[in-house]
Amino acid sequence: MTRAPLPLLLLALALVGCASVPSIDAAAARPAPPPAIRFGVDTFAFPNESRSKNRGKPDLFANYCFLMVRAVTQFHRFARFDPALPRLSPDRYEALVAQVVYRAPWEDPLPADERVVIPGYASLYALSRAEERAVKAGLGDPSWTWVHWTNWRVVFPMPGFEQERVAREALAELASGRPVQFLVTNFPKWELNHTVLAYDYKAVDGGVIELTVYDPNDPNAPGIIDYDRRHRRFVSTRLYDTSQGTIRAFRMYYQPLL
């Protein structure tokens, strides 16, 4: 029996079920819902640091972007903050963070009474600002993200219809109140092989949908990625240390195999 090449199999898997997702024009015409998360509240207070900009820095916190963005989704779905409860030791906070990020990010959100309770702080931002070392330790080792089996996608050109599918699915998720993790790249440039979390969108003039994203490299301001409906492509409009221009975007961690 002749087997289909792996990229074709993965593309077919990604297309399963997309017929039920509203068209990009229909999604853009709907009023945008409230943001899925709150920047500066449900995001981390510390950055994923750049190796090139911090040469020689001790305790460099680099190459954690995939874990950090994934963890924002996990806290959104599986954790609950209670600032009225007494604060704990750093070791206990490290264990609680590890408990939250142990769950797969594609699982359904837990009801409030089943969530991991984070005492003493009102938000992920407040926790990660006050307990930075413990939170970083609780996130775990990022090395497995460097060799994730879907990273191969950055080396392939992606046709417009596939990028339209990504945009269509992302808007459907955002309309349902769920943030969307993207793998973004402008390979063969080495400038951008990164991940961000889309949490809000709006239609703007010229057939463009503006996606607001959390970029873990910049905890101080949201980033912007545009989807150009006319040309069916994504554009890095405002990403940390990235030139403006066409990029490719892929969804991450929304199914067990993707």
C-alpha positions, 0 to 999 in steps of 0.5 A: 500500500502506498502511504501519503507523505506526512505533510499531506496527512497532517494537512488533511487532519487539520482540515477535518471539521472546518466545514462547520466553521463560519466563513471569514466574511460572516465572522468579520461581520459579527460584532466582536465579543469581549476579549477572551483574556485581559492583558496585564491581568491574565498574562505574565508580568515577566518576559521571555527574554531574547538571547541576542539582546541579553548576552551574558546575562545570568539566569537568562529566561529565554526560549520559554515562549511556547510554555508561557503562552500555553500556560496563559490558556491553562490558567484561563481554563483551570485556575482560580485566584482568591486574593482573600486567602492567606499567601503561601511559601514560594515552594507551594506556589511553584507546586500550584503552577505545575499543577495547572500546567500539567493539564492539556490546554485543549481540555474543556474549562473546569467549573469553578469548584474544581479549579486549582485555587491560587491563594493570596493573589488576584491574577496571574499578573500579580502572582508572577510579579510577586512570585516570579522565581516560583512561577518560572520554576513551576512552568517546567523545562521548555526543551520539549517545545523546541522539538515538538513534532508540528514545528516542521510547518515553519519550513513549508509555504502555506497556500492562501486557502490554508491561511484563511482556514486558520483565520476562520477557525481563530475567529470562531474560537475567539467568538466563543470566548477562547483565546487562540495560540499561534505559531508564527514565522517568517522563515526562511528569515531567522527573525520570527519563529515564535508563538503568541496568543490571540485574544481579541479582534476587530474588522478594520478598513480595507478588508483587514481583521486586526488580531490583538495578541499577547506576545510573551516577549513583551509583557508591557503592551499587546501585539497586533497581527493583521489578517488580510482577507483580500490576499488571504495572508497574515501580517506582523503589524506590531510584534516585539523586535519583528519587522512588519511584513507577511508571516505564516500562522498556524494554530497550536495546542488545540487538539492532542496531535496539533 
